[in-house]
Amino acid sequence: MVMDQAPPKTPKISISLADATTEVQRAATDLHHLTIGPGPTLTDQWRQAGLEPPDLQAMRTYRIERVRAQMALQGYDGALLMDPMNIRYATDSTNMQVWVMHNGARYCWVGADGSLIVWEFNECEFLDAHNPHVTEVRPAKGSTYFLAGPRWAEKANQFADEIIAIVAEHAGPRPRIAVDQTHQVAYQRFAAAGIEVGNGQEMMELARRIKGPDEIRAMRCAVHACETTMTEMHEALTPGMTERDVWAMLHSGNIRRAGEWIETQILASGPRTNPWMQEASSRVIEDGDLLGYDTDLVGAYGMMVDISRTWRVGGGTPTPAQRHVHSLALEQIERNTELLRPGVTFGDLTFNSWAPPWSEYRRYCCQYHGVGQCDEYPEIYWPEQWDDWGYDGVLEANMVMTVESYVGPRSGGEGVKLENQILITDDGPELLTTLSLDL
């Protein structure tokens, strides 16, 4: 059953800022990294570019309302979230985002009754005080073997005991909750306690798919920061650099411009551009090489910028083979972008998009995918994969998609990777990433 929406209870923050030391008070307020924000230099650059930084409180409200609306649609009384991307969406709080992807030391509860509880890593409760939607913060109980060693089962059961008590308090006598991921002990204990568990990752992906106005503003700022860094990379790119020298510039520029991390390290040059998916190496880039890369970048405000470019290194004119393969990749991007309109189905995208013949050219793993905080639902595969992987749905306004292209001749030679990020509007596709696709 889904309980009627109720006002949030009086916050029970486990660390009282009124009684905290000055250092903890400031860590939770004026010294909090989300309070400090990107800084005046960066925000001034965005405003000079005609961009408006997001209203973070409005974005937090939009996101938690999206989660609760999706919970109601799917009949959930609450949700237990352990995926750090989902926690960020529901609470706009961060703590060692990549580290907690493999150490379950941070999680949250979203209740249909208005409760929003975060379990924080060791003495880090102050990291959640900036969000007025958070009603309580508690110390987390991690049960990975790194954290708990041979006591992992003990800690896992303590975790389950606490969540079961929370569900009893906030979800009524016959609870149905969404869980994105947790450990086996918790699933077993929830079942024994009579708690029905549904797919929380599905619920959160569906909640995250439609971007609010301030998420779009945040993404525009992240794109500007990313493309500024890419321009610096292009200007600095010379023969004699290694692939890692170039890749390090993207990381450096991302961090300097309020970014967070990069999900992959896909960058290749010359003969390593075909087949695709090679990771950056110590190879020395030669004059006339093609160099391609995929940003896969979690940037400013935690918004992803996922685009690809391929450049010719050094002076001179691209060879006929380089021009030919680039022209095919560019045609694929341009033709397939036009399909990104409200009302178009995933099946339409799958079967109506264009690509060079697979028998002659290697291709990317998908044609399109959603993007927000990271790669998100949906992913659009190839026509011959439909029976094994395909699923239908409908594009809606304010979804953001990437359109993908990789073309690598099976006969040999270099390949070209291109990708753009597109906002779907009522008037059609709006290109968010405007850096040139030229070689």
JOWO-V170148 format. One record per residue. N is the residue number from 0. RES is the residue in three letters. OMEGA is omega in degrees with one decimal (NA if undefined). BURIAL is I if it has 16 or more other C-alpha atoms within 10 Angstrom, else O. D_FIRST is the distance of its C-alpha to the first C-alpha in whole Angstrom. Layout:
n res omega burial d_first
N RES OMEGA BURIAL D_FIRST
N RES OMEGA BURIAL D_FIRST
//
This chain:
n res omega burial d_first
0 MET 177.4 O 0
1 VAL -177.5 I 4
2 MET 174.6 I 6
3 ASP 178.5 O 10
4 GLN 179.3 O 12
5 ALA 177.8 O 15
6 PRO 178.0 O 18
7 PRO 176.0 O 19
8 LYS 176.8 O 20
9 THR -177.7 O 24
10 PRO 178.2 O 25
11 LYS -179.8 O 26
12 ILE -173.1 I 28
13 SER 173.4 O 29
14 ILE -177.2 I 33
15 SER -179.6 O 34
16 LEU 179.1 I 36
17 ALA -178.0 O 38
18 ASP -175.7 O 39
19 ALA 175.3 O 40
20 THR 178.7 O 43
21 THR -179.0 O 44
22 GLU -179.7 O 44
23 VAL 177.0 I 40
24 GLN -178.3 I 40
25 ARG 176.5 O 42
26 ALA -179.4 I 40
27 ALA -173.1 I 36
28 THR -170.0 I 38
29 ASP 177.7 O 41
30 LEU 176.8 O 42
31 HIS -173.0 I 38
32 HIS 177.4 O 39
33 LEU 174.1 I 36
34 THR 177.0 O 38
35 ILE 175.2 O 41
36 GLY -175.9 O 40
37 PRO 179.7 I 42
38 GLY -173.8 O 45
39 PRO -178.9 O 48
40 THR -178.3 O 50
41 LEU -179.3 I 47
42 THR 175.2 I 45
43 ASP 177.3 O 49
44 GLN 179.9 O 49
45 TRP -179.8 I 46
46 ARG 176.5 O 47
47 GLN 177.1 O 50
48 ALA 179.3 O 49
49 GLY -178.3 O 47
50 LEU 177.9 I 44
51 GLU 176.7 I 41
52 PRO -176.0 I 39
53 PRO 167.2 I 36
54 ASP -171.7 O 34
55 LEU 178.1 I 32
56 GLN 177.0 O 30
57 ALA 178.7 O 29
58 MET 177.7 I 28
59 ARG 179.4 I 26
60 THR 179.6 I 24
61 TYR -174.7 I 24
62 ARG -178.2 I 23
63 ILE 175.3 I 20
64 GLU 176.2 O 19
65 ARG 179.5 I 19
66 VAL -177.1 I 17
67 ARG 176.4 I 14
68 ALA 178.9 I 14
69 GLN 174.4 I 14
70 MET -179.4 I 11
71 ALA 179.3 I 9
72 LEU -177.4 O 11
73 GLN 174.1 I 10
74 GLY 179.0 I 6
75 TYR 174.5 I 7
76 ASP -178.5 I 7
77 GLY -178.9 I 10
78 ALA 171.0 I 13
79 LEU -176.3 I 16
80 LEU 177.7 I 19
81 MET 175.0 I 23
82 ASP -175.8 I 25
83 PRO 176.2 I 27
84 MET 177.7 I 27
85 ASN 176.6 I 23
86 ILE 178.7 I 24
87 ARG -178.9 I 26
88 TYR -175.3 I 24
89 ALA -171.3 I 22
90 THR -172.3 I 24
91 ASP 175.5 I 28
92 SER -178.3 I 29
93 THR 173.6 I 31
94 ASN 176.8 I 33
95 MET -168.2 O 35
96 GLN -178.8 I 33
97 VAL -178.9 O 35
98 TRP -177.8 O 35
99 VAL 172.3 I 32
100 MET 178.3 O 31
101 HIS 172.2 O 33
102 ASN -174.5 I 32
103 GLY -174.1 I 28
104 ALA -177.5 I 29
105 ARG -178.1 I 27
106 TYR -179.6 I 23
107 CYS 175.4 I 21
108 TRP 173.0 I 17
109 VAL -178.9 I 15
110 GLY 173.4 I 12
111 ALA -178.9 I 10
112 ASP 180.0 I 12
113 GLY 178.6 I 15
114 SER 175.8 I 16
115 LEU -172.1 I 19
116 ILE 176.0 I 20
117 VAL 171.0 I 23
118 TRP -172.5 I 25
119 GLU 173.4 I 29
120 PHE -172.2 I 32
121 ASN 174.4 O 34
122 GLU 179.6 O 35
123 CYS -175.2 I 34
124 GLU -178.2 I 32
125 PHE -177.7 I 34
126 LEU -177.2 I 33
127 ASP -172.9 I 29
128 ALA -176.5 I 31
129 HIS -173.7 I 32
130 ASN -177.3 O 28
131 PRO 178.2 O 27
132 HIS 178.9 I 23
133 VAL -176.1 I 23
134 THR -177.6 I 22
135 GLU 174.0 I 24
136 VAL -178.8 I 26
137 ARG 174.7 I 26
138 PRO -177.8 I 29
139 ALA 175.5 I 28
140 LYS 179.2 I 28
141 GLY -177.3 I 30
142 SER 172.4 I 30
143 THR -177.0 I 32
144 TYR 175.7 O 36
145 PHE -176.3 O 37
146 LEU -170.4 O 36
147 ALA -179.0 O 35
148 GLY -178.1 O 38
149 PRO 176.0 O 38
150 ARG -175.5 O 35
151 TRP -177.7 I 33
152 ALA 176.7 I 31
153 GLU -179.1 O 31
154 LYS 177.7 I 30
155 ALA 177.9 I 27
156 ASN 174.5 I 26
157 GLN 174.9 I 26
158 PHE -177.5 I 24
159 ALA 178.3 I 21
160 ASP -176.0 O 22
161 GLU -179.7 O 21
162 ILE 178.3 I 18
163 ILE 177.7 I 16
164 ALA 177.8 O 17
165 ILE 179.0 I 16
166 VAL 178.9 I 13
167 ALA -178.6 O 13
168 GLU -168.2 O 14
169 HIS -172.0 I 12
170 ALA 173.7 I 8
171 GLY -170.6 O 8
172 PRO 179.5 O 9
173 ARG -168.0 O 7
174 PRO 170.6 I 7
175 ARG -175.4 I 7
176 ILE 173.7 I 10
177 ALA 177.4 I 13
178 VAL 179.1 I 16
179 ASP 175.2 I 19
180 GLN 174.1 I 22
181 THR -176.3 I 22
182 HIS -174.6 O 25
183 GLN -179.7 O 25
184 VAL -178.8 I 24
185 ALA 178.9 I 21
186 TYR -180.0 I 20
187 GLN -178.4 O 21
188 ARG 179.0 I 20
189 PHE 179.3 I 16
190 ALA -179.9 O 16
191 ALA -179.8 O 18
192 ALA 179.2 O 16
193 GLY 178.9 O 13
194 ILE 176.1 I 11
195 GLU -175.4 I 10
196 VAL 175.9 I 12
197 GLY -172.7 I 13
198 ASN -179.0 O 16
199 GLY 177.8 I 16
200 GLN 175.2 I 20
201 GLU -178.1 I 19
202 MET -176.3 I 16
203 MET 177.4 I 19
204 GLU 179.1 I 22
205 LEU 176.8 I 20
206 ALA -173.3 I 20
207 ARG -168.1 I 23
208 ARG -179.9 I 25
209 ILE -175.8 I 26
210 LYS 175.9 I 28
211 GLY -177.3 I 28
212 PRO -177.5 O 32
213 ASP 171.4 I 32
214 GLU 178.9 I 31
215 ILE 175.3 I 34
216 ARG 179.3 I 36
217 ALA -179.6 I 36
218 MET 177.9 I 36
219 ARG 178.0 I 39
220 CYS 179.0 I 41
221 ALA 178.2 I 40
222 VAL 179.6 I 42
223 HIS 179.2 I 45
224 ALA -178.7 I 45
225 CYS -176.5 I 45
226 GLU 172.9 I 47
227 THR 177.2 I 50
228 THR 179.5 I 49
229 MET 176.4 I 50
230 THR 175.5 O 53
231 GLU 177.8 O 54
232 MET -177.5 I 54
233 HIS -179.1 O 56
234 GLU -177.4 O 59
235 ALA -173.0 O 59
236 LEU 178.3 I 59
237 THR 172.4 I 62
238 PRO -178.5 O 64
239 GLY 172.9 O 64
240 MET 170.6 O 61
241 THR 176.5 I 58
242 GLU 179.9 I 55
243 ARG 175.4 I 54
244 ASP -178.9 I 56
245 VAL -177.8 I 54
246 TRP -179.9 I 50
247 ALA 179.0 O 51
248 MET 178.3 I 52
249 LEU 176.7 I 48
250 HIS -177.2 I 47
251 SER -179.5 O 49
252 GLY 178.0 I 48
253 ASN -179.1 I 45
254 ILE 179.5 I 45
255 ARG -176.9 O 47
256 ARG 169.9 I 45
257 ALA 175.1 I 42
258 GLY -172.1 I 40
259 GLU 177.3 I 39
260 TRP 175.3 I 39
261 ILE -170.3 I 40
262 GLU -176.2 I 38
263 THR 171.7 O 41
264 GLN -175.7 I 45
265 ILE 175.0 I 46
266 LEU -177.6 I 49
267 ALA -178.4 I 52
268 SER 173.5 I 56
269 GLY -176.6 I 59
270 PRO 179.7 O 58
271 ARG 178.9 I 55
272 THR -179.5 I 53
273 ASN 3.2 I 53
274 PRO -177.8 I 51
275 TRP 178.7 I 48
276 MET 172.6 I 46
277 GLN 178.3 I 49
278 GLU -175.8 I 48
279 ALA -174.0 I 51
280 SER 177.5 I 54
281 SER 179.3 O 57
282 ARG 176.9 I 59
283 VAL -177.2 O 61
284 ILE -176.0 I 61
285 GLU 177.6 I 64
286 ASP 179.8 O 65
287 GLY 176.6 I 64
288 ASP 160.5 I 61
289 LEU 174.6 I 58
290 LEU -179.6 I 55
291 GLY 179.4 I 51
292 TYR 179.7 I 48
293 ASP -172.3 I 44
294 THR -179.8 I 43
295 ASP -163.3 I 39
296 LEU 171.3 I 39
297 VAL -168.2 I 37
298 GLY -176.4 I 39
299 ALA -179.3 I 38
300 TYR 179.9 I 35
301 GLY -179.9 I 34
302 MET -176.5 I 34
303 MET 168.9 I 35
304 VAL -172.9 I 39
305 ASP -178.9 I 39
306 ILE -179.5 I 42
307 SER 174.4 I 45
308 ARG 173.7 I 49
309 THR -177.0 I 52
310 TRP 171.1 I 56
311 ARG -174.5 I 59
312 VAL 176.3 I 61
313 GLY -179.3 I 64
314 GLY 177.0 O 67
315 GLY -176.0 O 68
316 THR 175.2 O 66
317 PRO 178.7 I 64
318 THR 175.2 O 65
319 PRO 179.4 O 65
320 ALA 178.4 O 62
321 GLN 179.2 I 60
322 ARG -177.0 O 60
323 HIS -177.1 O 59
324 VAL 176.8 I 56
325 HIS -179.4 I 55
326 SER 177.5 I 55
327 LEU 179.3 I 53
328 ALA 179.6 I 50
329 LEU 178.3 I 51
330 GLU 178.9 O 51
331 GLN 178.6 I 47
332 ILE -174.0 I 46
333 GLU -178.5 O 47
334 ARG -175.1 O 47
335 ASN 175.4 I 43
336 THR -176.3 I 42
337 GLU 179.7 O 43
338 LEU -172.1 I 40
339 LEU -177.2 I 37
340 ARG 177.5 I 36
341 PRO 178.9 I 33
342 GLY 176.2 O 32
343 VAL -178.4 O 34
344 THR 175.8 I 32
345 PHE 175.4 I 32
346 GLY 175.9 I 34
347 ASP 179.7 I 36
348 LEU -177.5 I 37
349 THR -169.2 I 37
350 PHE -177.4 O 40
351 ASN 178.3 O 42
352 SER -175.8 I 42
353 TRP 173.1 O 46
354 ALA 173.6 I 47
355 PRO -176.7 I 51
356 PRO 179.7 O 51
357 TRP -179.6 O 50
358 SER -177.0 O 53
359 GLU -173.3 O 55
360 TYR 171.4 I 52
361 ARG -174.8 I 50
362 ARG 178.4 I 46
363 TYR -174.8 I 43
364 CYS 178.7 O 40
365 CYS -179.8 I 38
366 GLN 179.6 I 39
367 TYR 165.5 I 36
368 HIS 175.7 I 33
369 GLY 179.1 I 31
370 VAL 178.4 I 32
371 GLY 172.1 I 31
372 GLN 179.8 I 30
373 CYS 169.8 I 32
374 ASP -173.6 I 32
375 GLU 174.8 I 29
376 TYR 0.4 I 27
377 PRO 169.1 I 28
378 GLU -176.3 I 32
379 ILE -175.6 I 34
380 TYR -176.8 I 36
381 TRP -175.0 I 39
382 PRO -177.6 I 40
383 GLU 175.6 O 41
384 GLN -172.4 O 38
385 TRP -176.5 O 35
386 ASP -178.0 O 35
387 ASP -169.9 O 34
388 TRP -171.3 O 32
389 GLY 173.3 I 32
390 TYR -175.5 O 29
391 ASP -179.6 O 28
392 GLY -176.0 O 27
393 VAL 173.3 O 28
394 LEU 178.5 I 30
395 GLU 175.6 I 29
396 ALA 179.6 I 31
397 ASN 159.7 I 31
398 MET 174.6 I 30
399 VAL -177.8 I 33
400 MET 165.9 I 34
401 THR 173.7 I 37
402 VAL -168.8 I 40
403 GLU 170.8 I 42
404 SER 164.7 I 45
405 TYR 178.8 I 47
406 VAL 178.5 I 51
407 GLY -176.8 I 53
408 PRO 176.2 I 56
409 ARG 178.9 I 56
410 SER 179.5 O 59
411 GLY -177.5 O 59
412 GLY -174.4 I 60
413 GLU 176.5 I 57
414 GLY -179.1 I 54
415 VAL 176.4 I 52
416 LYS 175.5 I 48
417 LEU 178.1 I 47
418 GLU 175.4 I 44
419 ASN -179.9 I 42
420 GLN -167.9 I 39
421 ILE 170.2 I 38
422 LEU 177.6 I 36
423 ILE -179.8 I 35
424 THR 177.0 I 36
425 ASP -179.6 O 36
426 ASP 179.4 O 39
427 GLY -176.3 I 39
428 PRO 173.6 I 39
429 GLU -179.7 I 41
430 LEU 177.7 O 42
431 LEU -173.8 I 41
432 THR -168.8 I 44
433 THR 177.8 O 47
434 LEU -173.9 I 49
435 SER 174.0 O 52
436 LEU -176.9 I 51
437 ASP 173.0 O 55
438 LEU NA I 57
//
